[in-house]
Amino acid sequence: MTSELEVVYTANTPMEAEVIRGLLESNGITVLLHGEAASHIYGLTMGQLGGIQVLVRDEEAEAARELLQEEK
């Protein structure tokens, strides 16, 4: 069975995305970042074009959101 991916956070900068990835991965949640290449290639760092999506497997999405909520 293949897991679907779900966006749990959209970061405005590559650094923010990496911090979020580190938090989730240190808690055992597998993370995929989507859109980070555009921010590096085109220098986009804000808004819809520059957002970096933090994706996790569906079955880990709720735990990921809870961790992110705790860190706010």
N, C-alpha and C positions, 0 to 999 in steps of 0.2 A: 504494500500500500504506500503510495506516494503522499507525502505531506504537502499541503498548500502553504504558501508563505503569506504572512500578514504584516502590514506596516504598523509598527507600534509607536513610532516617533519619526519626526522629520526635523533634522538638524539644519541649522543655517550655515555652519562652517564645517570643514573637514575635521578640525580639532574637536568640536563639540560631538560630532559623529563618533570619533574614536574614543572619547570619554564614555559615551553611552555604550559603545560596543564593549569596552573594558569592564564596565559595571555588570552588564548582562552576562558576558562570558565568564567572569569571575564567580558568577552564581550558577554556572552550568548550563546557560542558555546559548544555543548556537545562533550566531548573528550573520546576516549578509547585509552589506551596505550597497545601495543602489543609487547611482547618480554622482558618485564621488569623482569620476573621471572628468565630467563636465566642469566641475569647480576648479580642477587643476588645469585643464586645457584652456578654458575660456576665461578663467578668473572670476566666474560667477560665484558669489558667496551669499546672496540673499534672495528671498522671494521664491516663486515657484520654479524658475529655471535653475536656481542655485541650490535648492534644497536637496539634502542627502537623506534618502529614506532608509530607516533602520528596520529591517525585516527579520522576523523569526517564524519558526514553524507554528502552524495554527494551535497545536496542542501546548505550546509554550507561551502563547500570546498573553494569556491572562496573568501568568506569573511575571512576565516581563513588565506589563503595565503596572502591576502592584509594586514591583521594585522601583520603577521610575517615579511612581506616585510618592513612595516613601522618601525618595531623594530630593523632592521639591522643597 
